[in-house]
Amino acid sequence: MWLIVPVKNFATAKQRLSLCLSPGERSHLYEAMLEDVLECVQQVPTLDEIALVTLDPKAMKIAAKYGARVMRESANRSHSEAIRFGIDQLLKNRVETMFTLPGDVPLVTAAEVNALIDAHANQTAFTIAPSRDRKGSNAVMCSPPDIIPLQFGSDSFYPHLEQVRRIGIEPTIVSLPGISLDIDTPADLELFLARRSHTRTRAFLENNGIAARISVEQIQDTGKSPREI
């Protein structure tokens, strides 16, 4: 089983957070989240390989730090295209199971990853962990890797379920609180900060004053005191 983590260019990461974070802050946030994810999956011995699909030099250095393989893209592809590129590499290596996880779920734990693996059947199977709104597909496990054409986005969860059922396979759905929270928007950031965690992501947000700044902005937007939020 190989884990594929698609990683976009750091310089243009997390555009939807531009209302509350500067370009430099977004880049460093993405770096911290990716390290949290890689540190977590390093603790899962059943993963034969961890591979980053990327073109970004900084991401490649981080991959080396955690002993992850790099699948170098020829262009900065979309999430879906990056996964398809990764799947092609897995098929060439005769890998039987593909597991994909985004690099922006800093609350993921080894226990959650193991829960997904335990829920996945050994043969032809499809296992999925949805986003918190049950619209996105935050983690997907496929045996074989190309069991269906994967198309990620903010409304991909139910289409993936329909595709799998169409070929006569009942998907396994595993809802997990850490994996469900991918940080894309200011609202996601607020939800992340509302949960205590010992992560690089939280340390970055607190050490750079971003956590305090977002809390103040939230109070101003809602008109409520910290105790009421």
C-alpha positions as CSV (number, residue, x, y, z in Angstrom):
1,M,0.0,0.0,0.0
2,W,1.4,3.4,-1.0
3,L,0.3,6.7,0.3
4,I,0.1,9.6,-2.2
5,V,0.1,13.2,-0.9
6,P,-0.4,15.8,-3.6
7,V,1.5,19.0,-2.8
8,K,0.9,22.3,-4.7
9,N,3.5,25.1,-4.9
10,F,4.0,26.7,-1.6
11,A,4.1,30.2,-3.1
12,T,0.5,30.0,-4.3
13,A,-0.9,27.8,-1.6
14,K,-4.2,28.4,0.2
15,Q,-5.6,31.3,-1.8
16,R,-8.9,31.1,0.0
17,L,-7.1,32.2,3.2
18,S,-6.0,35.5,1.6
19,L,-8.6,37.4,3.5
20,C,-6.9,36.7,6.8
21,L,-3.3,35.6,5.9
22,S,-0.5,37.2,3.9
23,P,1.2,35.2,1.1
24,G,4.1,34.4,3.3
25,E,1.9,33.3,6.2
26,R,-0.1,31.0,3.8
27,S,3.1,29.4,2.6
28,H,4.5,28.8,6.1
29,L,1.1,27.5,7.2
30,Y,1.0,25.0,4.4
31,E,4.5,23.9,5.2
32,A,3.6,23.3,8.9
33,M,0.5,21.4,7.9
34,L,2.4,19.2,5.5
35,E,5.0,18.4,8.2
36,D,2.2,17.5,10.6
37,V,0.7,15.1,8.1
38,L,4.1,13.5,7.2
39,E,5.1,13.1,10.9
40,C,1.8,11.3,11.5
41,V,1.9,8.8,8.6
42,Q,5.6,8.0,9.4
43,Q,4.2,6.2,12.4
44,V,2.1,3.8,10.3
45,P,4.2,0.7,9.5
46,T,1.7,-0.8,7.1
47,L,2.4,1.9,4.5
48,D,5.0,0.5,2.2
49,E,5.8,3.9,0.7
50,I,4.9,7.5,1.2
51,A,5.1,9.6,-1.9
52,L,4.7,13.4,-2.5
53,V,3.5,14.4,-6.0
54,T,5.0,17.8,-6.4
55,L,7.1,20.2,-8.4
56,D,8.0,22.5,-5.4
57,P,11.7,22.4,-4.3
58,K,10.7,23.1,-0.7
59,A,8.2,20.2,-0.7
60,M,11.0,17.9,-2.1
61,K,13.3,18.9,0.8
62,I,10.5,18.1,3.3
63,A,9.9,14.8,1.6
64,A,13.6,13.9,2.1
65,K,13.4,14.9,5.8
66,Y,10.7,12.4,6.4
67,G,12.0,9.7,4.1
68,A,9.2,10.1,1.6
69,R,9.5,9.4,-2.2
70,V,9.1,12.3,-4.6
71,M,7.0,11.8,-7.8
72,R,8.1,14.9,-9.7
73,E,5.5,16.5,-11.8
74,S,6.2,18.2,-15.1
75,A,3.7,21.0,-14.2
76,N,1.9,22.3,-11.1
77,R,-1.2,20.1,-11.6
78,S,-4.6,20.3,-9.9
79,H,-5.3,17.9,-7.0
80,S,-7.1,15.5,-9.2
81,E,-4.5,15.5,-12.0
82,A,-1.7,15.0,-9.4
83,I,-3.5,11.9,-8.0
84,R,-4.0,10.5,-11.5
85,F,-0.3,11.0,-12.2
86,G,0.5,9.2,-8.9
87,I,-1.8,6.4,-9.7
88,D,0.0,5.9,-13.1
89,Q,3.3,5.5,-11.2
90,L,1.7,3.0,-8.8
91,L,0.3,0.9,-11.6
92,K,3.8,0.8,-13.2
93,N,5.2,-0.5,-9.9
94,R,2.3,-3.1,-9.6
95,V,1.1,-1.5,-6.4
96,E,-2.2,-3.1,-5.4
97,T,-3.6,-0.4,-3.1
98,M,-3.5,3.4,-3.3
99,F,-4.2,5.6,-0.3
100,T,-4.3,9.4,-0.8
101,L,-4.4,12.0,1.9
102,P,-4.1,15.8,1.5
103,G,-1.3,17.8,3.0
104,D,-3.6,20.2,4.8
105,V,-5.2,18.0,7.5
106,P,-2.9,18.7,10.5
107,L,-5.1,17.0,13.1
108,V,-4.8,13.6,11.4
109,T,-3.5,10.9,13.8
110,A,-1.8,7.6,13.2
111,A,-4.9,6.0,14.9
112,E,-7.2,7.5,12.3
113,V,-4.9,6.3,9.5
114,N,-4.9,2.8,11.0
115,A,-8.7,2.9,11.3
116,L,-9.0,3.5,7.6
117,I,-6.6,0.8,6.8
118,D,-8.4,-1.7,9.1
119,A,-11.7,-0.8,7.5
120,H,-10.4,-1.4,4.0
121,A,-11.0,-4.9,2.5
122,N,-8.0,-6.8,1.2
123,Q,-9.1,-7.2,-2.3
124,T,-11.3,-5.1,-4.7
125,A,-12.5,-2.2,-2.4
126,F,-13.0,1.5,-2.0
127,T,-12.8,3.3,1.4
128,I,-13.4,7.0,1.9
129,A,-13.2,9.5,4.7
130,P,-15.3,12.7,4.0
131,S,-14.7,16.3,4.8
132,R,-16.5,17.8,7.8
133,D,-19.4,19.0,5.6
134,R,-19.6,15.5,3.9
135,K,-19.1,17.1,0.5
136,G,-15.3,16.7,-0.1
137,S,-13.3,13.5,-0.2
138,N,-10.5,14.0,2.3
139,A,-9.0,10.5,2.2
140,V,-9.5,7.8,-0.3
141,M,-8.2,4.2,-0.4
142,C,-8.5,2.2,-3.6
143,S,-7.8,-1.5,-4.5
144,P,-6.8,-1.5,-7.3
145,P,-5.5,2.1,-7.5
146,D,-7.5,2.8,-10.6
147,I,-10.8,1.3,-9.5
148,I,-12.6,4.4,-10.5
149,P,-11.5,7.8,-12.0
150,L,-11.0,10.1,-9.0
151,Q,-12.1,13.7,-9.3
152,F,-11.5,15.8,-6.2
153,G,-13.2,19.1,-5.3
154,S,-15.6,20.6,-2.8
155,D,-18.4,18.4,-4.0
156,S,-16.7,15.0,-4.7
157,F,-17.8,12.8,-1.9
158,Y,-21.2,11.7,-3.2
159,P,-20.1,11.5,-6.8
160,H,-17.3,9.1,-5.7
161,L,-19.9,6.9,-3.9
162,E,-22.1,6.8,-6.9
163,Q,-19.2,5.9,-9.2
164,V,-18.2,3.0,-7.0
165,R,-21.7,1.7,-6.6
166,R,-22.2,1.8,-10.3
167,I,-19.5,-0.8,-10.8
168,G,-21.1,-3.1,-8.1
169,I,-18.9,-2.2,-5.1
170,E,-20.3,-0.9,-1.8
171,P,-17.9,1.8,-0.5
172,T,-16.8,1.8,3.1
173,I,-17.3,5.2,4.7
174,V,-15.2,6.1,7.7
175,S,-15.8,9.5,9.4
176,L,-12.8,10.8,11.3
177,P,-12.6,14.1,13.1
178,G,-8.9,14.9,12.3
179,I,-9.0,13.9,8.6
180,S,-12.3,15.7,8.2
181,L,-10.8,19.1,8.9
182,D,-8.8,20.3,5.9
183,I,-7.9,23.9,6.3
184,D,-9.0,25.9,3.2
185,T,-11.0,28.8,4.6
186,P,-11.0,31.3,7.5
187,A,-13.9,29.2,9.0
188,D,-11.7,26.1,8.8
189,L,-8.9,27.9,10.5
190,E,-11.2,29.0,13.4
191,L,-12.4,25.4,13.8
192,F,-8.8,24.2,14.0
193,L,-7.9,26.8,16.6
194,A,-11.0,25.8,18.7
195,R,-9.4,22.3,19.1
196,R,-6.4,21.9,21.3
197,S,-3.5,20.1,19.6
198,H,0.3,19.7,19.9
199,T,1.0,20.3,16.2
200,R,3.4,22.4,14.2
201,T,0.5,24.1,12.7
202,R,-0.9,25.4,16.0
203,A,2.6,26.4,17.1
204,F,3.1,28.4,14.0
205,L,-0.3,30.1,14.3
206,E,0.3,31.0,18.0
207,N,4.0,31.9,17.7
208,N,3.3,34.4,14.9
209,G,0.3,36.0,16.5
210,I,-2.1,34.7,13.9
211,A,-4.2,32.8,16.4
212,A,-4.7,35.8,18.6
213,R,-5.4,38.0,15.5
214,I,-8.0,35.6,14.2
215,S,-9.7,35.3,17.6
216,V,-10.0,39.1,17.7
217,E,-11.4,39.2,14.2
218,Q,-14.0,36.5,15.1
219,I,-15.1,38.5,18.1
220,Q,-15.5,41.7,16.0
221,D,-17.4,39.8,13.3
222,T,-19.9,38.1,15.7
223,G,-20.1,40.9,18.3
224,K,-19.7,38.3,21.1
225,S,-17.2,38.0,23.9
226,P,-14.6,35.2,24.0
227,R,-16.7,33.4,26.6
228,E,-19.8,33.4,24.3
229,I,-18.1,32.1,21.2
